Each structure stands twice: as structure tokens, then as C-alpha cells.
């Protein structure tokens, strides 16, 4: 699979799936202890996995980290792990059911001993789960590292990560499958849908849902783009006619989000994650506190007072976010001063160059916005880490909230000020266009060209090293060098930044596109390039990420729906400010405001009615899920009756 196979001490050949890299100064007794725990049977508290040390690469004269280990598992161990993690697979009748070893031959595509039944991504996810659940027994600390304290029930891998002993753990690429996926995904320019099933098979449901949402969002923007082009070409200065465009915008933004729920439910059912139970969350690696007992598991683990965490959130994090919002507001006012200065120069002596100069403040402001977003992101991560959240989900929710609030304010505050305070529609159109185009260019540079250039340099350097020792006719690296090359690749940090970018683009389209109808066209073009650039990065720039089971896009669905509500208020206000509408209320601004608010409330009511009328899960999938639940209950009843009969037969004396 990965350009080579391994053989453990007992002889069987196995495929390496996951790499563990320990710090180069890790004590020898710690390495021996960890490998023993990984190899031990589950009965003895081990993971029952296969692990071997990676050999040295070609550049032996240069000091290399010797503590790289390849981890795999036997086929039977992986099947047992699939049952442990609650993996859903396609049953012989076409339904998706939780896999069990007892009924394995009833599952579709299960042949012989089940070799090839599980995808490589699923196998790697199972191994990660088994390593994460590897727990200390009676050890008080990691051997040779007295500062790395342990206690019964503590996750060994999480402790090694938090103390810097375990540098990284990542799954290996499967080179042949990656080549096939690359060709069908982005190497061949074509007008077709993305191979979502292949993406899911290789990277897992979380990644596939992101690319599915990116594709869906791009297609959903096409009607907005088609309607926006004639508005841009024929009615550029006639803002009154944008009332119809704004009304369509409101209905469009609501309907596409509701239909996406149905689309994601269909994908999740097909991939077996819709009805999959969420795994019990363990404490984060960075979580710390006084040792206590978990009332749910009965295990000893760190505890941290909720009141103390709330004090940190409300007395430190919230004031810091407010301070950052104030600084963003201050930078915005500097931008408006620059706009006024440039405008005065242009008014005194209009020339071609002063016309170009009019766009400079907006470009500078757009660059400053991106820099501020980046700096704030690091500060938000530091603060959220300092808040000491116990669960990863809680950590992510607090981080997403901090980042969304600041990014929304930082990116859109100037547009709201221009629209509703200055009421300058020409400047609003110009600022929106400049911010949107500049941010897209910067994102493409930072997310695509820069990582591609850095990774290409690393790849060439590694190939030159190998070619010094051997001639590689087909450019295929040996297993040792391929593993070390992947270890040096950038780590994929998840879909957070990708969803954040789509969220901001959705804001540009839904909030103010009635003033700049070409916004949807620009976002469609951006998303098309985003598909190819993100696909390239996943395949050639980043380490392969572990598969993450997902049934939807999570908290981002709520974020997009919140943006949709704000869009209703924004567009209604823009409609109320148009001269065409003001002409109906020549004598009373109060009546205009009341009518605008009333219409806004009606549209919000329509939005929520549409949300209620459009089911989140298609009817046919609801029926399949209900049938599966009914069959599970019937099977449980039969099992219970059989147990009762057997028990009764034992306790009833023969007549």
C-alpha cells in the first residue's frame, strides 16, 4: 500500500498505516515501554497492534531522528476495532448498519476473511482510536520522564503529546490510490461533479462533507450570478431596481441552507454516519487540573472548576475580544480618513492616476484586515487554550465563536458604516468590490501558491538526497524516505479556515450583493479555483489527515443561518433607504421605519416557516431509518424472549 510492507518478529507481513514520531531525546526505557504497551493484548491492557521502528534514510551522515515507528494491525484486529468504534457499513439489503463481527458475512462486499472490506482511511481511524484509548495501568509516570505524570486510566498518547514526547502521529498516504484520486479530482480539467465518494473513501466523511458543501455552495450561487450580471450591465446606477434583487436574495439564502441540510443528510446516510452514535468524548490533551474521579467512567482524571473557567471567559476573554473590536473600529476610522483625503485630491484635479488612487485605501484596508484576522486568530487560540476546556468540542465551539465575531466585525463593519451611516451607495459598491477581490487574491496566495512553493522545494531537496545514493528511474522513493518526506510535510489543521472563508464569502453575497450584483459571480469564480487549490493541497502539500466521522458541517450550519438572519435585516434596511421606497413616504420617516421593520419581521417569519416546512432529512431516508430502528427493537425483543425462556427452563424442575 505505502510502497512497502513490514514483517513483525513472528513473521506475518503487514501494511504500515500510521506513523508515530517521538522526540529524539526520548529515554530508551520510555520507547521500550510504549512499544510493549502498543503490542500487548487487549486483555493485558494493550492495544494489540503491530509496530516496528523505521530504518534510517539515505542521509545517514546527517543526524536523523531515529524514533519513527510504523504502526499497523492484523485484519482480524481491524475488524474487531471497526465494531468497537461503531462503524456503519452497507448491509446485504442495501441499508446502512453498525458492523459486528458476528454478522460480518451479511455485509455487502465482505468476502473471505474480509481483506479489502475496510478502506485504508477507516483502518487508520481505527488504529488512531485504539492508540488514543491506550491507558495507563499502575504507572505513576512515563519511564525515564518523571515530569510526565500518569495515573490509572490516563490516556498514554494524550500525555505523551501534552509533554512533547510524542511529536506527531499521522496516517500514511497510499500512493497508487492517491494518484487515481488526484487524476479524477483536479489533474484533469473538466466540467463535472467532484468524486465525493472517492474523497470520502480516502480522507473520510469530514473532508468529503466540506468539499460537498463547497460544490453545493458554488452551484447555489449560479442563479444569483445569472441574475446579477444583467443588473450590473444595464441598471448600474439605478439602485431602485435592486429591490427585486434583494428580495430574491433573501429567499435564496434561506432555501439553499435548508436544501443543504437535506443534501448532507443524504450523503451522511450513504456514508453511514447519519445514525451513528457519537463517541464518548475524552478530555483534551491540553486539559489540566487537580486529580479527581469522573462520575461517568469512574476513572481518575484531572478536574477543573467550572466557575473558574467562567471567570476566565467573562473577565478576560470577553474584555479582550471587545478591545480587539475597538481596535478594529479605530483602524476602520483611519481608513475613512484615507478615503476622504484621496477623494479630496481627486476632486481638486481629476486625472487617470487620481482615479486609480481612489482604490488604494480600500486595497490597503483589505490587506490590513487579513493581517488583523491572522494575528487575532493566534490570540484567540491562545485564550481558548488558557480557558482550559475539558472537551475538544467545547474548545472548538468557543474558538469558533471568538473568531467568527471578530472576523465578521472586522470584515463587514466598514460596509455597514458606509451603508447606514454615510449612506453612500457608490462608495459601498467600490469598497465591497475592492475588499472582496483583494481578500480572494490574498487567500489564493496564502493558501495555494505559498504552500505549493514551499512543499515543492522540500520534495526536490529530498529527491536530490536520494539520487546521491541511488538512481531512481521512476522517481519512486523508498519506504523510509517516503515516510520521512511525509513527516516533514505541513500538518493539515482541519476545515476551520476553509469554512471560515466560505462564511465570509457568503456574507459578502447575502448582505450587500443587491448593491454589487457581481459579488456572486466573483465568488463562483473563486470557488472553482478553491476546489482545485484545496484538492491539490490535500494531495500534495499536507500530511494525510485522519478520517473524522461527520454527519453534517456542525456549528458552521448555525453560523451560516445566523448570517442569513442578519442578511434579512441588512437587505430590508437597504430597500427602505432606496429613493423608490422613500417616495411612498414623503412626509414621515417614522412610517417608513415602521413599514421596513414590519416587512423585515414578515420576511423573518417566512424564513422560519420555510425552515419548518422543508424537512432536514428526505422522506425516503426517514423511512429507512425508522425501519432499521424497528428491526433493531424486534431483534432485541426476540433475544430477550429467548433469554427468558432459557432462564425459565433452567429454574423450572422437570415434571
Secondary structure, DSSP 8 states (H G I E B T S, - for coil): --S--EE-TT--EE---EEEEE-TT--HHHHHHHHHHHHS-GGGTS---EEEE----S-TTS-----EEEEE--HHHHHHHHHHTT-EEEBTTS-EEE--STTGGGBTT--TT-TTTS-HHHHHHHHHHHHHT-B-SS-SEETTEEEEE--TT-BHHHHHHHTTSEEEEEE---HHHHHHHHIIIIIS--SS---HHHHHHHH-HHHHHHHHHHHHHHHHHHHHHHHHHHHHHH-SS-GGGHHHHHHHHHHHHHHHHHHHHHHHHHHHHHHT-SS---------TT---EEEE-TTT--EEEE--HHHHHHHIIIIIHHHHHHHHHHHHHHHHHHHHHHHHHHHHHHHS--HHHHHHTTHHHHHHHHHHHHHHHHHHHHHHHHHHHTT-SSHHHHHHHHHHHHHHHHHHHHHHHHHHIIIII--HHHHHHHHHHHHHHHHHHHHIIIIIHHHHHHHHHHHHHHHHHHHHS--TT----HHHHHHHHHHSB----SHHHHHHHHHHHHHHHHHTTT-TTHHHHHHHHHHHHHHHHHHIIIIIB-B------SS-THHHHHHHHHHHHHHHHHHHHHHHSHHHHGGGSS-HHHHHHHHHHHHHHHHHHHHHHHHHS-SS-HHHHHHHHHHHHHHHHHHHHHHHHHHHHHHHHHS---
